[in-house]
Amino acid sequence: MVSYKSGFNQIQRRMEHLASCEICGKAKTVGNHVSHANNRVKKEIRPNIRRKKLVIGGTAKTVSICTRCLRSGNFR
């Protein structure tokens, strides 16, 4: 039997994989949100990832690609 915790970890790993570009490897980064009072709070900066069906090497594949790669045509 699979416990709730291990199932959650599998989902979390899958979401981390989806949150990265398969072409350039861009993934989430962690930084600080700094208020006017200089309070620092951790924030997560995620790339703009889209799931697109692209023709790569003569075959159609569904890939996770960032909008920068999509716009510049880096997937060809």
N, C-alpha and C positions, 0 to 999 in steps of 0.2 A: 504494500500500500504506500502511495506517495503522500507525504505529509504536506500540509499547507505551505510550510516554510520553503521546502525544496521546489514546489510548484511555482511559488512566487519568485524564487531566484531564477528559474528558467525563463519566466516571463520577463523579468528585469534584464537578463542577458540578451534576450531577443530584441527588446526595445532599444538597448544600447547599440546593438548591431544595426538596427534600422535608423538610428540617429547618426549614422556616419555615411559619408559619400563613398561609394564603391570605386569611383574613378580616381579622385585625388586623396581620399583618406581623411578628409576634414571631419572632425568629430566635435563633441561638446567640450567646452573649456569652462573652468571655474575662475571667478574673479570676485571682486568686492564692489558692492553698491555703496558709494560714499555720499552721505547726506550733507547738507549745509553745515550741520553741527559736527561734522567729521565722524559720525557714527558709521561703523563698517559692518555690513551684513553680507554674508556669502550669497552669490547669485550664480546661476548656471546660464551660460551663453550657448545656445544651440544653433547649428547651421540650418538654413532653409532647405530641407530635404524633401524631394518629391519622388514618388514611385512612378516611373515611366517605362513604357515598353519601347525599346530601341533596337535597331538593327546594328549589331556589333559583329563584325567578321562574317557577315552573310546570314546570320541566324538572329531571330527575334528573341530578345531576353527582356525580362522585367527587372530593372535595377533601381536601387536607391541612389539618386544623383542630386547633388546640390545645384541650386539655380545658377550659380556662377559657371559651373562646368556645362550646364545645359545651354546657357546663353552664349558661351564662347565656342561651343562645339568641340570640347575636349574629348568627347566619347567616341569619335570616329577613328 
